[in-house]
Amino acid sequence: MTFNPLEEKGIPLDDQTRNWKELNVEPYKKDRVHPYSRTRGILMNGIEVEAVMFSHQMHRNTLDPDVRKQLAQMRRIEQEQQKVINWLIPGDESTIEVTLGYEQLAVDLTAWLARHEPDPYLKQVYDFALLEDFDHLYRYANLYELIEGKKADAICSDLTEITPGRPTIFEHRHPHDEIRRPMTAPASEPQSVLNALTIVAAEQQTMNFYMTIGNRYQEPIARATYQEIGQIEEQHVTHYGSILDPSASWLENLVMHQWHECWLYWSMMQDEPDPRVKAIYELHLNMEIEHLRIACELMRKIEKRDPEAILPMKGFTEPLKLEPNKAYVREVLAKQVDLTASDSDFVPVSTLPEDDRYFEYQRRVNDQWVPTEEVIRQNSEKNGREYRLETEGPHPVPGLRGAPEDRHGEETDYARRSHPKAA
């Protein structure tokens, strides 16, 4: 199966504007929607938000009036696409139910990208943050049970396990340790470029979401949990954003953004079971084909370069697929739970000197009270146990099994560094 958007005819730009009735789509039924239909929508919402924000930034850094006009018209359509996809979320789906979809997407998307990443360093970049988003899903699942009295498997089904990852309390690092080594796009594998564009947009949207809705709860523990995890999402956007090629021109980035959107809409069409939503993805794909054509023409006109020469491939052969990744996540957990970051490298926390900036930063932010630990304590106290969904057997890390109050002696390097008397 191969698809090359450069060989397809899209919808003319002047014909892409929709009326209010067309844009105001009927939302899905939250008790009937497939979990991966929910996460596909969350992903594509993030992709369109990135497209809009990138276009605004390019517009602010461009003098050519013709380019600015083309950007403005395409950007208006991208806004319509974003509204349609985001408006699929129903109003009766609570903030934390939407949040569970965001974190399920983060786990299964990142795991898929890691499994399909040809560059060893970039794969490690994905594996590292995967364990952190995995833990966020577990924290929010316990918050959901605590404040709404419901279980997260009603949202996520049993497609993704819900159990501790790298504990969020240990994820807070000095900002200098979030910067990774950038790729050089022309020399990188085609899949690496697509992977990077995907994860940056997805994590940026999660960061934006928590920046916007984290204060909407009245419960102090909920507000604090969103605040703490929201800071990790900021770290993740820096972590992933730093792997992009900083030498690419504005027009090169524009072409790559449109190429990337074509790949993702084509991918989402492959497995979407709802025919109405699948039709939306197909419509948007045909719009993006035209956006790509316009971006390519602008590059030829302004930079006198052939865009086909910088595109990472001449067609798409494998779609991105949202699917269970339980065995893979367990494997990464067992091998990498004790890793932290030092500059652009990933090292066992046990190798850091006592005066490392990591420990000083930990002391500052985790002083006296940590919301993501407190939410587990409160839910355990209320329900007699924490919420977990371990479908594949006991936790792969012995020290992360059992009740939270028993974990000061857990067999992890993080625990030994944090609780030396228990070592």
N, C-alpha and C positions, 0 to 999 in steps of 0.2 A: 504494500500500500504506500503510494507516494503522492504527495500533493505539493505543487509548486504554484504559489499565488501569483508569481510574475507571468504565468501563462494563462491566468484566468481573467475574465472580464468582470469588473465590479460594478456597483451601482454609481452612476454619475453623482458627483458631490451635491449638485443643486437639487437632486431628487431624494436626498437622504433625510431632510427635515421632516419630522413627524408632528402631528397635532396632539393636543393635550389628551384626548381620549386614547390615542394610540400609546402615549407614554405612560398613562396611568393604568398599568397592567394589574390584573388580578393576582394577589399574592398566593403563595402555596398554602396548603393546610398543614399546620405544624404537626398535627398528629398523624399525617399520612405521608409527608415528604420523606424520601430516602435520605439518610444522613449525607451521602456523597452528593446528592443534588443540592443540599444546603451548602456544603463546602465548595462545590463548584461555583455557586453564585457568589460566595464570599470572596473566592479567589478572583473572579472576573471583575467584581466591584473594585478590588484593590488594583487590578491591572488598569482599569479605566481611570481611577483616581490618579495613578502615577502618570498616565498619558496626559491628563489635563494639567497636572502640576508641572510636568516637564515642559509642556507647550507654553505655559505662562512664563516659565523661567527663560525659555528660548526667545520668546517674544520680547522680554525685557532686555535681552542682550543682542538684539538684531536691529540694524538700521534700515535694511532694504524694505521699502514699503510693500512691495509685492509679496515678499516672504511673510511679512506680518499679516497681510490680508488672508493669505492661504492658511496660515496657522490659526487665525481667528475663526475661519469658517470650519476647519476640521475640528478645532477645539469645541465649538458649539455642538457638533455632532457627538464628540466623545462625551460631553456632558449629558446629552440625551441618552446615550448608551449606558452611562453610569447610573442615571436615574432609573431606567427600566430595570436593570439588574438588581439594584439595591431595593427597589420598590417591590420586588418579589417577596421580601421578608414581611410576614404579617404583623399587624399591630399587637396581636395577642401573644406573640412570642416575646417573653420577658428579656430584659437586658442580659441576664446571666445565661439564659438559654441560647441567645445569639452568641454570647461569649464562648460557650462550650463548643459551638460550631467553629468559631475562630481557632480555638486551640486544637480541636480535632484536625482541622485543615493543616495547622502548623506541623503537627506530628506526621501525618501521612504524606503531606507534600514534601517536607524536608527529607523524610526517609526515602521517598521515591527519587528525589534529586540526588541524594547521596549514592543510592544504588546505581544511578545512571551517570555518575560523574567520572569522566576518564582521567582527570588530573588528581593525583594523590593528595596534594596540599589542599585543593578546593574541596575534595571529599572530606578531609579532616575538618575543614571549616563547617561543613554541613553537619557532620556527626556531632561536633562539639555543641552547637546550639540546639540540635535535636533533643538532647537529654534535658535541656532546660525548658523547652516548650512542653515536653512530655510531663515534667513536674508541674507546670502551670495548669495543665488539664486536670491533674489530680487535686490541686489546691482549689480550683474553681468548682470541681465536682463536690468537694466537701462543703464549700460555701453554699452551693445550690441546695444541698440537703439541709444545711443548717438554717438558712433563712426562708426557703420555700417548702421544705419538707419533702422534696422529690429526689429521685435518683437519676443520675446522669445517663444511664443506659437507655432511658426513654428518649434521649436526644441523640446519643452516639451509637445506639444499639450495642452489639458486641464486636463491632468491626475494629475498634481500637481499645487496647487495654488501658485501664486507669489505675495507676499505682505510682509510687514515688519515682522520680528521675533523679537527676542531680539536684539535691534540695535547694529550693530558691534562696534560702538564707545564705548559701555559699556562692551564689551566682554573682553577687555584687562585687565588681572589680573596678580598679582605678581606670579612668577613661583612656589613659595611654596604652592600656593593655587590651583595648578593643580594636586596634587598627591592624588590619591584615595586609598581606602582600598582594598588590593588584595584578591582574592578568594583563597581558598584551593581546587585545582582541584579534588582530590579524594572525597572530601566531598560535592562538588557542584553538582547541577542538571546537567544532560548531556547537556541540551539545553543551559545552562549558559556558558559552555566551548565553544561550537560551536559558540555562539553569540559573545563571546569575541574575539576569533580568527578571526572572520569575520570582525568585526569593526576595530580592530587594523590594519589589512592589508589594508582595504579600506581607512581609514584615512591616513595611512602612504603613500599610493600611491597618494592621493590628495596633501599631503605635498610635496612629491617628484616632482609632476607635476608642482606645482607653483614655487618650487625652481629652476626648469629647464627652464620654458617658461615665467615666469613673466617679464623678461627683453626684450622680443622679440617685444614689441610694441614700436612705435615711440611716440605715444601720451603720454604726461606726466601723465595725469589723469589715463590712463590705467595701466601704469607702477606702479604708486603709489597705485592703488587699489589692484593689485595683491600682492604688497609688504605687505600691511596691512593685507589682508585676509590670506596671506601665513603665517603670524605670528600666527594667530589664529589656523591654521591647525597644526602648531608645538605644540601649547597648547593642541590641541585635541589628538595628538599622545601621549603626556605625560599623559593626562587625561585617555585615554583608556588603554594605555600600562601598567599603574600602577595597573590595576585590574587583570592582569594575575598572575598566581601562580609562584612566584619567586623561589620556592623550587624544581620545576621540573628539572630533569636531562636533559642533552643534548639529550640523546637517547629517553627519554620520550617525549620531545618536538618534536623530529623528527617523532615519531609514531603519535603524535597528529596532526602534520601538514599534514601528508599524509592522515590520517583519515578524517580530515577536508576538504581537497581538494576533496576527493571522495564524501563527502556530497554535496559540492557545485556544482560540475560538474553534479552529479545526479539531483540536484535541477534545474539547468539551463536548462537541457534537457526537463523538464516537460512542460514549457510554451513557449519555443522558437518557433516562427512561421516560421522562415526561415529554410528550410530543410538542406541547405548547412551548416549553422552555427550550427544547432542541431547536424549534423554529426560530426563536430569538437569537440563539447562537449562530444559526445559519445566516440569518439576516445581517447580524453584526459582522460576520466574516466577509460577506459580500461588500459591506461598507469599508471594512479595513483593507480589502484588496485595492480599492480605489485610493484610499489614503496612502497606501504603500506606493502606488503608481505616481501620485503627486510628489511624495517625498523623493522618489528616485529622480523625477524630472527636475526638482529644485537642485539636487546635488549636481546633476549634469550641467545645469545652467549656471549655477553660482560657483561651484568648485571645479568645474570642468573635469569631473571624475566619473568613471563608470560605476554606478552603485553595485552592479553585479559582482564587481571585483572585490568589494568589501563585505558582501553578504556571506555568512558562514557556510552556506550550503545552497545548492540549486533546487532543493525541494525538501520537504519533510517526509521522513520515512517512519518515524515512531511517534505516536501521540503521547503526551503526558497523561498519566492514568492515576486517578485517585483510587486506592485499593488498600486492603489491610497490609500492614508491615510488622506484624507482631514479632516474628522470629528475628527480623533484622534489628528492631529496637532492643530486644532482649540481648542480642549479641553485643551491640554497642554499649549498653548499660553495663554488662559484665566486664567489659574491657576498659571502659573510659570514664566511669563515674567519678574517679578521683583526679581527672585532669582539670587544670585551670590554664589561664592564658598569661604569658609573660612576653611583653612586646607583641610581636607577630607570631610567636610560637606557642605550642600547646605542651604543657609539662605537668607531671604529677605534682600536686600541691605539696607533697612531702619533700620535694627538692628545693622549695623556696626558703631562703634564709629568714630568720625570725624578724628581721627588720625590713622585710620586703613591703613595698607600698600596698600590696594586696591586704595584708593584715591590718595596716593602719586604716585603710578605707573601710574594711569590715567593722572595725571598732567604731568608726564614726557613724555609719548608717544603721548598724544593728544594735546601737546603744540602748539597753534597757528593755526593748520590746520589738518583736518581729511579727508583723501581721500574718504572713503566710504560715508561720509556726502556730500562731494563736488560733487560726481558723481550724486547724486540725485538732488542737486541744479542745476547743469549744464543741466541735461536732462530736468528738469522741465522748466528751462528758455528757452531751445531750442524748446521744443515741446508743451509748454503751460500746461504741467502736467507731473507727474512722470508716469512710467510704472507700472501697476499692473494687475494681473489676479485673480480676486476674484469671483469665480464661485458659492460660497456658501453663498453669502450675505456680508453685511458690516463686516469689520474687527472685530474679537471677543474682542479686547482690544480698548475701546473707545478712549484712548489717542493716538492710532496709526492709527486713521482715519484722512482723510483730508490731505491738502498740508503740506509739510515739514516745511514751514516757520511759520505754525500755531502751531507747536508742543512744543514750550517752556512751554506751560501750560498743556501739556498732563498729563492725570491722571495715571501716573506710578510713583512708588517710585524712579526709576532711574532718571526720569525727575526732580522730586522734589529735589533730592539730588544734581543734577547738576545745576539746575536753581532755587535756593531757593526763589528768588523773585516772581517766578510764582506760588509758592505753595499756 
